[in-house]
């Protein structure tokens, strides 16, 4: 039996005539933390949407545990999503609900558990992210790092097989970032989950991820363990990892000559 929980095979996707992905192949192993990295606009978050069934590929396939996502009807999509937890960029907490109610929301939405069991589970999830003492607070009373941790508690509320993170480190101070890194690794191992992180943050991701995909120009430009990619001689990978301004990824968007624009 394959160790891959998610398989993306020869996937193409685009808006209109513009292709964002041109034959992407990725495999995400059970129990592993994998990262998708690349420049802004390279379609990293779009891959998470394809896995979640929010959008359909132009061609190719995304399958979860042998089930092709875009072949499912609405009921089938909801069943697959029951296996997923999602940490949205900036947390996306419900601003009118308390910390407790935010974490309880997916339990009430997807289960018939009695309130006393939901209470035990909510406090357990909040304790796992170090915020049991903040369960009465409203999202407006939380710092950025605390809000991200509450969102993480909500993402793992149903003990998902798959946890997806969209830019989990954006806007965090170094201490909060270190806490989130540790939580992603610890929770993945404790739940035996398959975690996928979309991020730009090289140092943090390389410190705990098992496998990394670099996406550029619509394809997987490089892949491997952090150690393998640190040793990579590929110009794109070197430029990205070492934050070099000169390399195959240009600063300027393609444009006519400056003089021709001035003449308009």
N, C-alpha and C positions, 0 to 999 in steps of 0.2 A: 504494500500500500504506500502511496506517495506521502511524503512529509509536507507537501505543499497544500495549504488550505485554500489559497487564492492563486489562480492562474490567469494571466493576461497574455493572450496569444495574437500576434500580428495585428494589433489594434490600430485602427485609423479613426480619427475623429476631427471634425472641423466645423466651423460656422460658415455657412455659405460655401464659397469656393476655396476659402482659405483653410488648409489643413493644419491643425495644431499638433496632431500626432500622426506619424507616418510609418506605422509598423512597429509599435511598441511591444516588447516581450518582457514580462516580469513574472517572478514567482515569489510568493511570500510563505515562508515555512511556519508550521505550527510551533508555537512557543518561542519564536524569535522576534526581535525588534529590528525592523527594517526602515530605512529612510529613503525618501525621494528628494533629491536636491537638484538645483539648477537655477538659472537666472529668472528674474521676474518676467512673467508672461510666457514661461516655457510649458505651461499646462500641468503643473504639479497638482494643484487643487482639483483640477478637472478630472484627474485620475481617481481621486477619492469619490467624486460625484459619479463616475462610471461604475465604481465598485458598489456604491450605495444604490445604484439603479435610478438616480435622479435624471440621468440622460443616457441615451443609447449611442453606441459607436456606429460609425459609418460602415465599418467592416471589422472582421476579427471578433474576438470574444473575451468576455470577463466571466470566469466561473468561480464559484465558491463551493468547496466541498463537492465538486462534480456537477453542480447545478449552474447552467448558464444564466446569468443575471437578467439579460435583456430578453430572454425567452419566457420569463415568468409573467403571469397576469398580476393584477394588483394585489390579490391575496398572497400570491407567491412572493412578491417583493416584500410585503410586510413581514412574512415569515422569515425571510432572509435578514431583514433589518433587525428582527428580534435578536439575532446573534451578534449585532454590532453595537458598539458604543462610539460616540463621536465627541471629541473636544473641539469645538468651533474656535476659529480665530477670535481672540478677545473674549472668549468664554461664552458669550451669548446667553447669559442668565436671564430668566424672566424677572424684569425689574419690579413688578408688583407682587412678587412672591418672596417670602423669606428664604433663607438658606435651607432650612428644613424642608419647606414646600417645594423648592427647586429640585432637591434630590429625591423627594417622594414622588414627584410628578410621573416619571416613567414607570414606577411601580404601580401607581394607580391607573395609569393608562393601559398597561399591558398585562396586568395580573388581577386576580380576584382575592389577593391577600387581605386578611383583616387588618385593621388599623394598628393593633398592638404588635403584629409582626412587622408591619411597615415601619413603625417607630424603631424597633430593634435594629432593622436593617439600615435605616437612614443614619442612626447614630453610629453604627458599625462602619459605614462607608465614610462618614465624616471623621471618625477617629483614625481611619487609615490614612487620611490626608492631613491629619493634625488639627482639625477644625471642629471637633465635637463641641468645644466650648463656645462656638460662634453660631450655633444652630438657630438662634432667635434673631440674628441680624438680618437686615435687608441688604441687597446688593450694593446700594449706594453707600453703605457704611463699611464696605470692604476695600482693602487696597487692591491694586492690580494683581499681585501675586496670590492674595487670598481668594479673589474672584476666580482665578484660573484653577486653584485647587478645589473650590466648590464645584466648578464645571467638570473637573476630573472625577469627583465623587459621583456626580450625576451620570457621567459617561459609563462608570462601572457599576451603576445601580443594579443592573440585571445580570451581573457576572458574564459579560459578553465574551464570545470566542474571538472577536475581532475588535480592536480598539484603534480608531483613527484619530490622528492629531493634526490639525491644520495650523501651522505656525505657532506651536505652543510656547515659544520663548519670546515672542514679539512684545516689546515694551517692558520687559521685566528687568529688575535690578539684578546684579550678580548673585546675591544671596537667594532671591526667589528663583532665579534660573537654575541654580544648583539644586534647590529643593525639588523643582519640577523634574529635572533630569533623574534624580534619585527615585522619585515616585514612579515615573514611567517605567524604569527598569524593574523596581521592586514589585509594582502591581502586575506587570506582565508576567514575571516569574511566579508570583503567588497564585495568579489566576490560570496560569498555563495558556495565556492568550497569544494571539498573533497581533503585534502592534505595527502600525504604519505611520511614520511621521513625515510630514511635509515641512521643510524648513530651509532657511538660508544659513543657519548658525553652524559653522564647521566645527569649531573646537568642542562645543558642548555635545553635538551629535556623535562625533568621532570618539568621545570618551565612553559611550555606553552602547552604541548600536552594534548589531551583529553583522549587518549587510547594508550596503548603500548603493543606490542607483543615481547616476547623474544623467539628467535629461537636457538635451540641447538640440536645436534645429529639428525638433519633432521625433527624435529617436533617442534610444539609450546610448549616450556617448561613452559611458564607462560604468562599470559595476565591480563590486568586490567588497572585501572586508575593509575596515578602516586602515589596517596595516598595509594591505595591498594597494589601496588608493593613495596613501601617503608616499608610497614608493613609485607611483605612476609617473611615466615620462610624457604622457599625453599633454599637449599644450593647454587644452581647455581645463583639464583637471588641475594642473599646476596653477593656472591663473586663478581658478575659483578657490582652491584650498589656501593659497598664499595671498589672496586679495590683491593681485597684481593688476594695475590699471591697463597695462599693455599686454595684448594677447589676442587670441582668436575671437573673443567677445568684444566687439567695438563699443566705445562710449557713444559715438554719434549714430543716430538712425540714418539709414541711407537717404540721401537727398541730392538734388541737382547742385551744380556749382553755386557758390555763394553769390558770385556776380550775376548769374542768371536770375536768382531770386530777388536781388536788389533792383533788377531791371523791370520787374513786374509793375 
